[in-house]
Amino acid sequence: MTFDEAYEAVDRYMDFYNNRRMHGSLKRMPPNPFSEWVMQLEDRTIFHKAL
């Protein structure tokens, strides 16, 4: 594979992972839609974890 082919493959996977793949820990939503949903909530404190 060339660098460009590898870059395209990784880019496609990142798009799938962040925008389409359902995550059990995110209420069966992909990360980007979940983040958008959380930002619309009035009280987001349940989604913040202490480090």
Backbone torsions as a table, in degrees:
resi	resn	phi	psi	omega
1	MET	NA	147.9	175.5
2	THR	-88.4	168.9	177.4
3	PHE	-59.8	-43.3	-179.2
4	ASP	-62.4	-40.5	178.1
5	GLU	-65.7	-41.4	178.5
6	ALA	-64.4	-43.0	179.4
7	TYR	-60.7	-45.0	178.6
8	GLU	-62.1	-41.5	-180.0
9	ALA	-63.6	-43.9	179.3
10	VAL	-66.4	-41.7	179.7
11	ASP	-61.5	-43.0	177.4
12	ARG	-62.3	-42.6	-179.5
13	TYR	-65.6	-42.0	179.4
14	MET	-62.9	-38.7	176.9
15	ASP	-63.3	-46.9	178.0
16	PHE	-59.1	-48.1	-175.8
17	TYR	-63.8	-42.3	-174.1
18	ASN	-88.4	-20.1	-173.9
19	ASN	-120.4	-17.3	-176.3
20	ARG	-128.6	-32.3	-175.3
21	ARG	-71.4	127.3	179.5
22	MET	-77.6	132.4	-180.0
23	HIS	-111.8	124.8	-179.4
24	GLY	-60.9	-35.1	-178.3
25	SER	-78.7	-6.2	-179.5
26	LEU	-116.2	41.1	179.5
27	LYS	55.9	39.9	179.0
28	ARG	57.3	38.2	177.8
29	MET	-123.9	153.3	172.4
30	PRO	-69.2	157.3	-176.1
31	PRO	-56.3	-46.8	-177.1
32	ASN	-65.0	-49.7	176.7
33	PRO	-62.5	-34.8	177.7
34	PHE	-63.2	-44.9	179.1
35	SER	-61.0	-42.9	177.5
36	GLU	-62.0	-40.8	179.1
37	TRP	-63.5	-46.7	-179.2
38	VAL	-60.8	-40.7	-178.3
39	MET	-65.9	-18.5	178.2
40	GLN	-86.7	-12.6	-178.9
41	LEU	-73.5	145.1	177.1
42	GLU	-70.4	-42.1	179.9
43	ASP	-115.3	105.4	-178.9
44	ARG	-97.9	3.9	-171.7
45	THR	-61.0	-28.1	-179.1
46	ILE	-69.7	-15.4	-179.6
47	PHE	-98.5	1.5	177.1
48	HIS	-98.7	131.7	178.9
49	LYS	-115.1	139.1	174.8
50	ALA	-69.8	138.6	-179.0
51	LEU	-90.8	NA	NA
